[in-house]
Amino acid sequence: MRRVPAPALPRASRSPSPGPLRLATLAALPVVALSVLALGCGSERGSTTDPDGGGSGATAPAFGEACTADGDCAPGLLCIDGDWAPQPWCGKACDNPGDYCDTLTTHDVGSLCIQLPDDFKGATKQFCAPICTNGDTCSGLWSGWDKCAKPAWKNKALYNDLPTKVCQSPGTHGQVVIDPVVCDWESKITDPKYTNAKQVCKAYCSFLKTCQIWDTSKEKLTCCQWRCFQDMTPGGKVDDAVEDAKKCYVTAFNNAQGTPKVCTLHEEQCQPIGDPHAK
């Protein structure tokens, strides 16, 4: 009978039998592994302290959190300043837009490498944006994130073929940066082409407040107006359809003054409002 030779093993699997020294080394591995594991404990997100070793115990902002100056983020992160968010935040530059970033460099927070267009105001146009599933995911990182949505710039998707959502603040995308708590927007929007849009939004929010649809204990009325203005002017251009929808509520409210339908006529004549506080 002819003997068939055994198939050759791949080169990576060929290794000599471990001698006494190699066996001793292998036996020590579990101890080393446990030591490494023990050293790794305590490196939770946001717990990086005093990177210069001064012993001050100050906590350095982690990935996705706000920062105040270049260098105050946790080691390996950049303080990214630009109109992607209302204030600088700790992020990471990247090289491959549309790909996922390495979580080892982003404190185990999943992120997507995105590239902003030339009109983006910021030194870093390619960076890792935190991945999210909903608004709570983003606010859990930092209260400055307004929305969890597909990456977009001036209301236009950056990557139509990707389902991934990231944390962002659309109100700052290429626009005047407004404090999201105070919402001091009106004095900063000075272009005459927005005069009518500003008036419509003020009237619309006055209607919401009067009919107790907008809760001023949750957010200032100026924030209602600013959100209305953002909806009406995506990318800096007035959206006629959105403006007409806002005017419908104002018209119904005005026409029903002095009647029992003052706060309900819009339900018959206009689109449903939904939750105006939803972001």
C-alpha positions as CSV (number, residue, x, y, z in Angstrom):
1,M,0.0,0.0,0.0
2,R,1.3,3.4,-0.9
3,R,1.8,5.8,2.1
4,V,0.2,9.2,1.6
5,P,2.3,12.0,3.2
6,A,0.6,14.0,5.8
7,P,-0.3,17.6,4.8
8,A,2.3,20.2,5.7
9,L,1.3,22.5,8.6
10,P,1.1,26.3,8.0
11,R,4.5,27.9,8.8
12,A,2.9,29.9,11.8
13,S,1.9,26.6,13.5
14,R,5.3,24.9,13.3
15,S,7.2,25.3,16.6
16,P,9.6,23.1,18.5
17,S,8.5,21.3,21.6
18,P,8.8,23.6,24.6
19,G,11.9,22.9,26.6
20,P,12.1,23.3,30.4
21,L,12.7,27.1,30.1
22,R,9.7,27.6,27.8
23,L,7.4,25.5,30.0
24,A,8.5,27.6,33.0
25,T,7.7,30.8,31.1
26,L,4.3,29.5,30.1
27,A,3.5,28.5,33.6
28,A,4.1,32.0,34.7
29,L,1.8,33.6,32.2
30,P,-1.4,33.3,34.3
31,V,0.2,35.2,37.1
32,V,1.4,38.0,34.7
33,A,-2.1,38.1,33.1
34,L,-3.7,38.6,36.4
35,S,-1.3,41.3,37.3
36,V,-2.0,43.1,34.0
37,L,-5.8,42.7,34.6
38,A,-5.4,44.2,38.1
39,L,-3.4,47.1,36.8
40,G,-6.2,47.7,34.2
41,C,-8.9,48.1,36.8
42,G,-9.8,51.7,37.6
43,S,-9.3,52.9,34.1
44,E,-13.0,53.6,33.6
45,R,-14.2,56.4,31.4
46,G,-13.6,59.9,32.8
47,S,-11.3,58.6,35.6
48,T,-8.0,59.7,34.0
49,T,-6.4,61.9,36.6
50,D,-3.5,64.3,36.5
51,P,-1.7,63.2,33.3
52,D,1.5,65.1,34.3
53,G,1.8,63.1,37.5
54,G,1.6,66.1,39.8
55,G,-0.7,64.3,42.2
56,S,-3.5,66.9,42.1
57,G,-6.2,64.3,41.5
58,A,-7.9,66.5,38.9
59,T,-10.1,64.6,36.4
60,A,-9.2,65.2,32.8
61,P,-12.2,65.3,30.4
62,A,-12.8,62.0,28.5
63,F,-13.8,61.4,24.9
64,G,-17.0,63.2,24.0
65,E,-16.9,65.6,27.0
66,A,-16.4,69.3,27.0
67,C,-13.0,70.9,27.3
68,T,-11.8,74.4,27.8
69,A,-8.3,74.5,26.3
70,D,-6.0,72.5,24.2
71,G,-4.2,70.0,26.4
72,D,-6.8,69.6,29.2
73,C,-8.3,66.4,27.7
74,A,-7.3,62.9,28.8
75,P,-4.0,61.7,27.2
76,G,-4.2,61.0,23.5
77,L,-7.2,63.2,22.9
78,L,-7.6,66.6,21.2
79,C,-9.7,69.6,22.4
80,I,-11.7,70.0,19.2
81,D,-13.0,73.6,18.6
82,G,-15.4,74.1,15.7
83,D,-19.0,74.5,14.8
84,W,-19.9,70.8,15.2
85,A,-20.8,71.5,18.9
86,P,-21.5,74.6,20.9
87,Q,-18.2,74.6,22.7
88,P,-14.9,72.7,22.4
89,W,-14.9,68.9,23.2
90,C,-12.4,66.1,23.7
91,G,-12.1,64.1,20.5
92,K,-9.8,62.3,18.2
93,A,-8.5,63.1,14.7
94,C,-8.8,60.3,12.1
95,D,-7.7,59.4,8.6
96,N,-10.5,57.3,7.1
97,P,-13.9,59.0,6.8
98,G,-16.8,56.6,6.9
99,D,-14.9,54.0,8.9
100,Y,-15.2,53.2,12.6
101,C,-12.5,54.5,14.9
102,D,-10.4,52.3,17.2
103,T,-12.2,52.2,20.6
104,L,-8.8,51.8,22.3
105,T,-8.1,55.4,21.6
106,T,-11.6,56.7,22.5
107,H,-12.1,55.3,26.0
108,D,-14.2,52.4,24.8
109,V,-16.8,54.8,23.2
110,G,-17.7,53.7,19.7
111,S,-17.2,56.4,17.2
112,L,-17.3,57.1,13.4
113,C,-14.7,58.9,11.5
114,I,-16.4,61.8,9.7
115,Q,-15.1,64.5,7.4
116,L,-16.6,68.0,7.4
117,P,-16.7,70.2,4.3
118,D,-14.5,73.2,3.6
119,D,-16.9,75.7,5.1
120,F,-16.6,74.0,8.5
121,K,-15.0,76.4,11.0
122,G,-12.4,74.5,12.9
123,A,-8.8,73.3,12.8
124,T,-9.7,69.6,12.6
125,K,-12.0,68.7,9.8
126,Q,-11.7,64.9,10.2
127,F,-12.5,63.5,13.6
128,C,-14.2,60.6,15.4
129,A,-17.8,61.5,16.3
130,P,-19.4,59.5,19.2
131,I,-21.8,56.8,18.0
132,C,-25.3,56.8,19.7
133,T,-28.6,55.1,19.6
134,N,-30.7,58.0,21.1
135,G,-30.4,61.4,22.6
136,D,-29.9,60.0,26.1
137,T,-26.7,58.3,24.9
138,C,-25.3,61.6,23.8
139,S,-26.4,63.6,26.9
140,G,-24.9,60.9,29.0
141,L,-21.5,61.9,27.5
142,W,-22.1,65.7,27.6
143,S,-25.1,68.0,27.9
144,G,-23.8,70.0,24.9
145,W,-24.9,67.3,22.4
146,D,-28.3,68.3,21.2
147,K,-29.1,65.4,18.9
148,C,-28.4,61.7,18.0
149,A,-28.7,61.4,14.2
150,K,-26.9,60.4,11.0
151,P,-23.9,62.6,10.4
152,A,-25.1,65.8,8.7
153,W,-23.9,69.3,7.9
154,K,-26.3,72.1,7.4
155,N,-29.2,69.6,7.3
156,K,-27.6,67.5,4.5
157,A,-26.4,64.0,5.2
158,L,-22.7,63.4,4.9
159,Y,-22.9,59.6,4.3
160,N,-26.2,58.5,2.7
161,D,-25.1,54.8,2.7
162,L,-24.4,54.6,6.4
163,P,-27.1,53.9,9.0
164,T,-24.8,54.9,11.9
165,K,-26.0,57.8,14.1
166,V,-23.6,60.1,16.0
167,C,-23.8,62.8,18.6
168,Q,-24.0,66.3,17.2
169,S,-25.5,69.8,17.7
170,P,-27.2,70.8,14.4
171,G,-27.8,74.3,15.8
172,T,-24.1,75.1,15.5
173,H,-23.5,73.6,12.1
174,G,-22.2,76.6,10.1
175,Q,-24.4,79.0,12.1
176,V,-24.0,81.5,14.8
177,V,-23.2,79.7,18.1
178,I,-26.0,80.2,20.6
179,D,-25.9,79.2,24.3
180,P,-28.3,76.2,24.4
181,V,-29.4,77.1,27.9
182,V,-29.9,80.9,27.6
183,C,-30.8,80.8,23.9
184,D,-29.8,84.4,23.3
185,W,-30.4,84.1,19.6
186,E,-32.5,87.1,18.5
187,S,-29.8,89.7,18.9
188,K,-27.2,87.5,17.1
189,I,-29.3,86.9,14.0
190,T,-29.1,90.3,12.2
191,D,-29.4,89.5,8.5
192,P,-32.6,91.3,7.2
193,K,-33.5,88.3,5.1
194,Y,-34.5,86.6,8.4
195,T,-36.8,89.3,9.7
196,N,-40.0,87.6,8.8
197,A,-38.8,84.2,10.0
198,K,-37.9,85.7,13.4
199,Q,-41.4,87.3,13.7
200,V,-43.1,84.1,12.8
201,C,-41.2,82.1,15.4
202,K,-41.9,84.6,18.1
203,A,-45.6,84.5,17.3
204,Y,-45.6,80.7,17.1
205,C,-43.9,80.2,20.5
206,S,-46.3,82.8,22.0
207,F,-49.1,80.6,20.9
208,L,-47.5,77.5,22.3
209,K,-46.9,79.2,25.7
210,T,-50.5,80.7,25.9
211,C,-52.0,77.3,25.1
212,Q,-49.7,75.6,27.6
213,I,-48.1,73.4,24.9
214,W,-44.6,74.9,25.7
215,D,-43.6,74.4,29.3
216,T,-41.4,77.3,30.4
217,S,-40.5,75.4,33.5
218,K,-38.6,73.0,31.3
219,E,-37.0,75.5,28.9
220,K,-37.0,79.2,28.3
221,L,-39.4,80.6,25.7
222,T,-36.3,82.0,23.8
223,C,-35.2,78.3,23.3
224,C,-38.6,77.6,21.7
225,Q,-38.0,80.5,19.3
226,W,-34.4,79.5,18.6
227,R,-35.5,75.9,17.8
228,C,-38.2,77.2,15.6
229,F,-35.8,79.4,13.7
230,Q,-33.4,76.5,13.3
231,D,-36.1,74.3,11.8
232,M,-37.2,77.1,9.5
233,T,-33.7,78.0,8.2
234,P,-31.7,74.8,7.5
235,G,-28.4,75.6,6.0
236,G,-29.0,79.3,6.3
237,K,-31.9,79.3,3.8
238,V,-35.6,79.8,4.7
239,D,-37.6,76.7,4.1
240,D,-41.0,77.9,2.8
241,A,-42.8,74.7,3.7
242,V,-41.7,74.9,7.3
243,E,-42.5,78.6,7.5
244,D,-46.0,77.9,6.1
245,A,-46.6,75.2,8.7
246,K,-45.6,77.5,11.6
247,K,-47.8,80.3,10.1
248,C,-50.8,77.9,10.1
249,Y,-50.7,77.6,13.9
250,V,-50.4,81.3,14.4
251,T,-53.3,82.0,12.0
252,A,-55.6,79.5,13.6
253,F,-54.8,80.9,17.0
254,N,-55.4,84.5,15.9
255,N,-58.7,83.6,14.1
256,A,-60.1,81.8,17.2
257,Q,-59.5,84.6,19.7
258,G,-62.5,85.0,22.0
259,T,-63.9,81.6,21.2
260,P,-63.6,78.2,22.9
261,K,-61.5,76.9,20.1
262,V,-58.6,79.4,20.6
263,C,-56.3,76.6,21.6
264,T,-57.8,73.8,19.5
265,L,-58.6,75.2,16.1
266,H,-55.1,74.4,14.9
267,E,-55.9,70.7,15.4
268,E,-58.5,71.0,12.7
269,Q,-56.5,73.1,10.3
270,C,-52.8,72.3,10.8
271,Q,-50.4,69.4,11.1
272,P,-50.0,67.7,14.5
273,I,-47.5,69.5,16.7
274,G,-46.1,66.7,18.7
275,D,-43.8,67.3,21.7
276,P,-42.1,70.7,21.1
277,H,-39.5,69.9,23.7
278,A,-38.3,66.8,21.8
279,K,-34.9,67.2,20.2
